[in-house]
């Protein structure tokens, strides 16, 4: 990871250790609808995912959707009391799964379909990055949750050792990958800028993030933009 000024050399090793440690932690009226449950108990996160998927599902299949979502639960590696609920559902006769994401934070559940919704959810627990390595890993979490191919498996590139388990279709192209670059923009706003490469199914994508400290329930205000990609370098193709 790099940042401005002569501190790059002096802080390189501690930052690398910190990164390694974090890796190790690893509208209108609506008709009444049944509330999604898990083992008979109302599940707000499941309900949020079902609502997010409903526009993509024929009305006749919606009663099947709510309680047949397959869900993987992962905690945030950075944000206290913040959990990701990754849902997938394959409609009868289809060979491609529909996917949705919800988070639970501050005792509430919310669907996440873009960086704005991810930002709003984090605002409920009042968290924002406060260091170079936190900004890098927060950018990676934003990319997993609201990037071009949201997946819990999406992996952050740190160094060549990160390539273990990746699909490498073009070794020369893979050499374009770079460690996270983080810049602290000080002053009154105390902003953080980060650029990270992420492995997604069938490709690697570089994302640029800008974090502005949270204000009430609005933040941190997050901008997430894909700026480059490499085909054939990334995770194995997605399952169907």
N, C-alpha and C positions, 0 to 999 in steps of 0.2 A: 504494500500500500504506500502511496506517496502523497505528500502535501507540500505546500510552499515553504521556502526558506531553508536554512541550514539544518533544521531539526530533522530532515529526512534521514541523514546518516545516523545521528545520535539516537533516534527513536525507532529505527528500523527493527532491531531485534525485539524490544519489548512489545511493539505493535504486532509483530509476527506471532509472538507467544500468545498475546491476547486474542488474536484471530483464531489460533489453533484451539485455545480453550473454549471459545464460543462455538466452534465447529463441534467440539466434543459434547457440549451440552445439547448438545444438540436441541284507477281514478274514476269518479262516478260511483254509483251504487254497485255493490258487489253482492251476489247471491251468497246465502249462508253456505259454508263448506265445513266438512268434518275437520276437526283439529288433529294434526299429525301427532302420533304418539310413539313412544318406545316402551314396550312391555306394559301398555295400558296407561302410561304416565305421559301427560302432555309434554311435548318436546319443542320449545320455541325455535330452536335452530333448524330442526327438521321442517317445521312449518314455513320458515323463511325461505329455505331452499325450494320447497314445493311451490311456493308462490312465484319464485323467480323462474321456475321451469314451466309453469302453467301455460304461458303464451306459446310455448313451443310444442305443446302436447295437445292432441285432439281431445275435445270435451269428453268423449266416451271413455278415454283412458285415464282421465284425471283422478277418479276414485282409486285407481291402482297405484298412482304415483306416490302418494303421501307416505304410506307405511312400507313401501318396498324399495325406498332409496337405500343404496349401500353407502355407508358412511365411514370415513376414516377420520379419527380425531387426533390432532397434533397440537401441542402447546407451542406458543411463541418461545424462541430462544432468548428474547430480549425483554418483552413487555410483560410485566406481572399481570396475572389474572386474565390473560388473553389467550383464547383457544380458537383454532381453526377446525371447522367441520366441513370436510370435503365429501360431497355427495355425488353419486353416479347412478344412473338408471337407464337400462336398455329397454325400450318399448318392445312389446311382443312383435316378433317377426323382423325386427331391425338388427343390424349387425354393428351399429355404432352407438356407444353410450352417450347420453346427455349428462352434462356435468354442471354442478352448481357449488357455490361456496357460501357458508355463513360463518360468522364469528360470534363468540360470546365474550362480552367485556362489560365490566361494571354491573353485572347482574342482568344485562340485556342481550338479546340476540339480534343480529342484523345480517341481511344478505350483502355480499360484496361482489359487485360486477365491474367496478372500475376503481381507479386510485382515489377518487373523491369519496366513495363509500368506505374504502379502507381507512382513509384519513379521518372521516367522521367517527368511525368505530374506535379508533385509537384515542380520539378526543374524550371519549367517555371515561377513560382511565387516566387522563392527564399526562400522558407520556410523550417525550420527544427525545431524539438523540442528543447525547451530551459529550461524545468523544468521537475520534476518527473511526475506531473500529465499530462503535455502535451505528454510526451513519452508514458504513459499508453494509453491515448485516441488516439494517433496517431497509436499505435499498433492495437487498436480495429478497427480504420478506415481502416487500411491496410488489416485486416482480413475480414472485410465486403466486401471490394472491390476485393481482390485477394486471399482470403482463399480457403479452399476446397469446400465451398458451398456459393459463394457470394450472399448476400441478403441484402437489406436495413434494414430488420427487425432483423438481427443478433444482439444479445444483449450482452453487456459486463457484466460479473459478478463482482460486487463490494463487496457484503456482503449478508447474508441470505435474506434480503429484496428484493434483485434482483430477487429472485425465483418467485415472483408474476407474473403470466402469463406463467410461464414455465410448460412444461409437466414433471412430476417427476415419472418415472416408477420404480425407485429403490431409496428409501430414503437414504439407507446406501451408495450407490454409490455417491449420490449427496453431501455427506459430504466430498468427495475428492476435491470439488471446493475450490479455494483459491482466496483471493483478489489479485489485480495486484501487481507484484513484479518488481521494477524498480531499476536499478543500473546505476549510473553515472560513466562512464569511462573517467576520466579527461585526462590531458596532452594535447599534441599538437592536438589530434584528436577530443577531446570533444564528445565522443560517448555516446549513451544511449542504454542500454539493458532493454528490458521489457518482462515479461511473463504475459499473460492474458488468462482467460477462457472466451470463447464466446459460447452463445447459438445459435445453428443452427437448422434447421428442423430435429427433431428426435434424436439429440445428442448435447453434449457439446464438444468443442475442445479447447485444450490448445495450444496457439501459442507463439513462442519465436521470438522477433523482435530485430534487431540490426540497429540502426540509426547512420550513419556517416554524419556530416554536409555537406551541399551541396557545390559542386565545379562547378561553372559555371552553365550549364544546366543539369548537370548529377545527381544532388542530391536533397534531401539527398539520399545517397546510402542506400538501405533498404534490409535487409535479413529477410524473413518471413518463418518460419518453423513450421509446426504442430508437436507437441511432445507427445501428449496424447489425448485420447478421451473417452467419457462415452456415451454408447448407451442408449437411452430411457430417457435421461435427456437433455432437451433443449426446442426448440420451438415446437409447434404442427406441425404435418407432413405438408410438403409443399403442396400448392394447385396445382391442375393439370390444 
